[in-house]
């Protein structure tokens, strides 16, 4: 009303310049309001996107690495329900059958299966210790130079940690006067499923799955067992024929047909097997399968789709002029870039997980009574052959084929041209073990200073 009255008075005075100025101010004000409204409309989706990202962030147990999992608790429960019980074996069978051949499994009665299973269960038995390592601090400080080195208490214990989205929900409930405790992001534990595949040409293993009731598990190829036995042969007196009396020999057949005892694996053989199993077990403990599934099927495809839509919206005048040809070209470029970007992100995520699994596996080995320093020698020895490392989680191809993909893939040549991943993994594991010693000496010095202060006060 004030603006209309001002214009009316200016018209009555015949001051057309004042009228034009008032109209110009009105136009500028309307333009600014439309600009603000447009910016708000443009900002809201971006804000919602980043709030979703922040709400899905969580700390990885034991290592404290921030990671992004865009899966709701309901979706995680659905995944674990599908893999529980026989579901895991069916899913792994489909992975192993991708090459068109039916995998041959080693039966439970085979001594190799029993050996791998016993070693896996021994490692599983120490997983609860990762939840309260602070209770073992006294034993950690007492370790001497000749003892198996124990890890310092982790800053982020293996405990169910609330997801950021649950914190947001709890804050919303509190703001409304209601109190709803956050539901923690559970960590499913043992026992895990196990398959040993009779394939002498594959000297590797991989882990797959998530959830309780055997929803996660490990696949070991017999080629690795063969390599361990060749590297550390059995003693000559290992696996001798069963001693039988002359009476049983008389009625039980010729002595040459007497079955042999299953060989007893040596300490060196079991140690190498434990190193490989501990690495794969760490992938399951840290729920790396969920992280890979989230980044590979949700995050990056969504980001690429948003970027493609933005480019198409910006280029709409050109596409309207030249027709669908530009749209088809953009779709082709987006598809090609999406493939390379997916390869690159999957590789980077996978290698972060491999390094992380090495670090956590050292803790498992130490608590289970194995020397974690042997893991350094183990992985250094694996660098000398084509089979540089075991498969990444969920990847069942032979390591030779995987190494060939690393050499020929464009993203892989760009990322790993000057920093071989196997060298980085070994160096990171060495640094982790060295950090254990540094923290132990620092804790001992702090404890001595406290005792000296207490003694001086007395």
Steps between C-alpha positions, in 0.01 A plus 500: 500500500781745581662438161172550315431822691848628419449428129157665507635815664789519254258467209281775645805726519594403146842378616546210256866458595401418857242256368761319292739485794234349723411243233869418453538442875197273494645302207840465672335388823291241316811375317687465827213310657485261204879454516482419870215255440697334218811471717295354783346243265845419367655479847238277661584185295873560550446549873289186525766307306780605735287444809436148375873450451582629849222293654647184342856552620639265762831405658653170400565295816861452613648734236274805541482569125197703393294316243169546325230231500176605335306199621226521758490253791200339332698446178792354695266260678355395165850428363597299807171306487563405136851373583418324825523123512512337155465839329873570531595169339258561213639850440861378507414211267366752248822705528720195451292379207534824302774344285259228388651215703359339813745540788627187669484531877719323753273291728487550878668159548817619326780593742557826310145613569538413869830686520362818344183483713693451826729793419203721412320413823813578701514847345127549554537422871705817556257738327328587833836626628486778242199641684686567826872520427539755781455213746813339350715811541703350787591195294588726207739707712673190636598372155875450470726497192472121468122487538237513229425874465151595612311801363418807707133556584319632195355850515187368328419157649302240312164598643160578352524868421193722432468616143494875438148463361389354833653798679303735276180307572569509871560878484169545317321294763656705780401827331139375502516415868533125445797283593594218266832326559700449180511147367865401456646379174553136593814302424418136423751257637602137461460229404570578136441271206787327324560333164825344378504468121709227340683713244880456498540783247365768737715597795272753665187554704217749528236601751139577424179594673362666809280404790455237771414131458781446250401796282870575455776256423832417337591302190850346486646339188706185540785649296589711801518192723724331244729803494526502879588130507764544228648794689494318837510124429376245749760318711590151380324335793176691441204301371638149559278188475279423797657240733299179501536176690602176327148363558334794324760478224421135453127556455501856378701462181854562397707759686549696177127573490496654848376861475735776606432748775410849380808721517528737794565855371814659639517828687641681194225366276224597741654845547487575126144372476401712800646813337285455191188413699551790741516740207175370352338484842581869547298582190199333660553661840515847343193437277692591185242325286239759598739786426584360155133440425408853606772678301475282191124483457365813669744785554697534178220402259284763671771767479561427130127511428468839672798642312363377167160658570665831592703503176190422297307780671778751430526390136123497445507790249757313289314170519178679407676644193685190380248239605567169676852456357661700780300308760619171352861624501473610862349166595789317332763717666326462835484122465869477407604734781275313742674173420849640556397692811333191645818298438711770661281545807460126550876457480569784744235375744629145468861595566405708804321196630798272428735723699243526778455122509878453527511730804206334676625150416819576694285551810318173443825310453656648814202421721482146357864432589650538152790737439365795295854572377474182294226672298758747367720216377195321358382794289855583392534144375174526309639796306760283332244311290219587262258418780573820685205487737174328560180611340318808624168449680240352271743454208543133418718527189850364501762747616682464169190627317458777755863606454446507124203734552723722716755526219255565218233717663532874436417608860733236638794617287435855619468420872766233549763609250748622763371341821455119481224405739677195642796713607265751664322222689822355638633842599173585672508174694860564607403851612210359703722254687757774561223721638416226749853518640495880515169506687621229739814693590300822542249323728780346707668839540172658607439220751850542649450874535170446679661254741785742567256782575304276737822391670624859543168605653519220754 
